[in-house]
Amino acid sequence: MNVFRTRFNSLGLRRVGACAAALALISTAAVASEPPVPAGVVALTATASVDVTRDMLSITLVATRDGNDASAVQSHLKLVLDTALTEARNVARPGQIDVRTGNFSLNPRYSNRNALSGWQGSAELVLEGRDLPGLSQLAGRIQSMTIARVSQSLSREQREKAEATATTQAIGRYRAQAAEVTKQFGYASYTVREVNVSTNESGPGPVPMFAVRAMAVQAEAPVPAEAGQTAVSVTVNGTVQMAK
């Protein structure tokens, strides 16, 4: 019995020793495989911003209807939407005044006792484009619908132009910063190791709802629409390798 225990303990110790040796080899290999931290590497960030006028306007009109009969509510909303679409299409011009339908919903209405008490629905018409005065006047003429949302944005052409300008400026500042830091640290030159370019737009958001309601009560009056400013920003960040 003692001989068996001695052999078992000896075998167990050998296995433990083998595992420890294997773990040591793995750890050594992992350390050896890690690349050395390069010297003369510095992280930099540069940003440039371009102010641009928002040239796209979007006005969402909505019609709502409540009733006891779902079919009647739906028919009424469809009639209102078709009439508004006909009026809008008469003045539509691609890129300047575009017209499309938005959400169309019909939902049951319940009483306090959770019993079906009727139906409520809504239909949306979206007017959008570059012709701000034309969109404003059209929205004021469609009296069968009220204004739900008004927002401004950049057209793709304006955005791409602003991004290109801001990108050129940001890269120029990044390169100038890299050259100056290289000089200050006593190095002769630098090379870009890795770089990332990101774009962001900031500016006023949609028109507040209280202002939208004020617009809606002015029958046939043009909706006040003034082009707002926004800022397109480009950030360049990354690392450079300085060399003697």
Secondary structure, 3 states (H helix, E strand, C coil): CHHHHHHHHHHHHHHHHHHHHHHHHHHHHHHHHCCCCCCCEEEEEEEEEEEEECCEEEEEEEEEEEECCHHHHHHHHHHHHHHHHHHHHCCCECCCEEEEEEEEEEEEEECCCCCEEEEEEEEEEEEEECCHHHHHHHHHHCCCCEEEEEEEECCHHHHHHHHHHHHHHHHHHHHHHHHHHHHHCCCCEEEEEEEEEEEEEECCCCCCHHHHHHHHCCCCCCCCCCCCEEEEEEEEEEEEEEEC
